[in-house]
Amino acid sequence: MFLKTSFTTLIVGVFVVYVLHTCWVMYGIVYTKPCDSPRGDNCITPFLAGKPKLQLSIFTALRSNADGGHTLIHKEENFDINSKFERIVNVSLPKKTRNNGTLYALIFVHQAGVTPWQDPRQVHLVAQLTTYMVPKPPEISLISGKDQTQGQKEEAQQKKPQDSNPAGGAAKSGATSPSDRPVSHWRSRLTLNIVSDHFLFDREYLPSDVHKYLRVFQNGKKMVYLPLLFVDELSNRVKDLVEINSTSMELPLTISYDSISLGRLRFWIHMQDAVYSLQQFGFTEKDADEIKGIFVDTNLYFLALTFFVAAFHLLFDFLAFKNDISFWKQKKSMVGMSSKAVLWRCFSTIVIFLYLFDEQTSLLVLIPAGIGSIIEVWKVKKAFKIQVLWKGGKPTFLFGKLDESERRTEEYDTLAMKYLSYLLYPLCIGGAVYALIFLRYKSWYSWLINSLVNGVYAFGFLFMLPQLFVNYKLKSVAHLPWKAFMYKAFNTFIDDVFAFIITMPTSHRLACFRDDVVFLIYLYQRWLYPVDKRRVNEYGVSYDETPKGKPHKE
């Protein structure tokens, strides 16, 4: 008991140290020591303090260094750094870009009335307007074999005179066949920021993250830094990407500008570098997009709350796994436990994992689901007392026998499943047939997984009712792993918060709220049926059977 307690205490202690260290690091990012030199010898003063007249100019080019020419697409005369604006411009795409090429944006902030190349005190950044992604495979009707685009084309052709060339139509449909080859996509948003604070930097405490954006020049005895221009790459979301093809002559670009504080700039730089590092470690554009959504779609205060929520979610996840595994590892009897519920939970967890994998969900959601599936398979092995024997390279499965108390529990379990099957099976089969007729999917496998997971999400909580029924018949809940349940209950309510933050399928989001109701029912039974010491506890033993020791002295 001491070792278990000390191990849990150690984990909680490491968690507290991690949270405090992260808070200290975040404080170091947001706070920058200003220059407080009496004579100002070490101070770097802002160029914007003199209120110069500036102009914003944006060009496009095939190369990041503008070799081969550039084209002006937008300019803001009398540019005010404190005025927020949003402009939509149509950008003509060069032929090389249309043929699966790239395109860059050259952003300049310079003196008004002159070109950027004539101003020695201009600042500029380069942003990529295109990115490569594998196009999403089209969804088709599994009965007719037509996708939505083909259906719309046929409806349009029926309204028009039949004078089109069938061969040409076949060629066009073949050209749009799905491919695993990455295709150039258009980033339809360009978000710019400039630090509006007239901050005095200290040369001895210059932040390393700001250093690469800082351009300094000598003005007499003073050091002056030019405006801090920043391109917000985190605002480039997958949902805003537009596939580029040979017919895309012109595409819209939304240019957004807003001023930014120095602390927020430094935080954004660190988050942007963190996302880039994840992509270097193998995260796909979609996985990185989920993380971008956490930062971009929420304000800083909600983002700080999200961090603490995520940290506690991680702690409760670990403690729930630990206690759940400890419970089932020491479990000797299935008295009071619904084996059907354990088997269903294993099946539903695997189906959900396959569904999330088929939908290319974020790794933030996929990895925990995979770990949970492995644990549920192990629980089934323990619940049904399965032994695997290998003979000549072939596995042989042996099932253990049930005692009298376990058989009584199994009778209640079977009775509850009998009543549930009258309602559950027709609903699942009807939903699958409806989806097959009226909805479109990538493949038959996708339809099967979607039909199964819709049954799990919509009616899966009904399979938790057998355990509630067994609890009702036995008038006891002492056989349940309450430590693991409570950790999972905390995580379930935390998942409700994440359901609005992390992008996930709608059915998976609704399932988070469904689990809240189930846990509330378990808590009600916990209150309704006090712990009976004559019944077996969560480790398969009765309190009355334990040897009596010496009375404890108060």
Salt bridges, closest charged atoms under 4 A:
ASP36 OD2 - LYS33 NZ 3.64
ASP41 OD2 - ARG39 NH2 3.04
GLU76 OE2 - HIS74 NE2 2.88
GLU76 OE2 - ARG87 NE 2.84
GLU77 OE2 - LYS75 NZ 3.30
GLU86 OE1 - ARG189 NH2 3.55
GLU154 OE1 - LYS146 NZ 2.81
ASP209 OD2 - ARG266 NE 3.16
ASP209 OD2 - HIS270 NE2 2.70
GLU233 OE1 - ARG187 NH1 3.34
ASP273 OD1 - LYS212 NZ 3.80
GLU285 OE2 - LYS292 NZ 3.88
ASP289 OD1 - ARG237 NE 2.85
ASP297 OD2 - ARG237 NH1 2.95
ASP317 OD2 - HIS313 ND1 3.20
ASP324 OD2 - LYS379 NZ 2.42
ASP324 OD2 - LYS488 NZ 3.13
ASP358 OD1 - LYS442 NZ 3.98
GLU376 OE2 - LYS379 NZ 3.23
GLU404 OE1 - ARG407 NH2 3.17
GLU406 OE1 - LYS385 NZ 3.06
GLU410 OE2 - LYS340 NZ 2.82
ASP495 OD1 - HIS313 NE2 2.73
ASP515 OD1 - ARG514 NH2 2.93
ASP532 OD1 - ARG534 NE 3.42
ASP532 OD2 - ARG535 NE 3.78
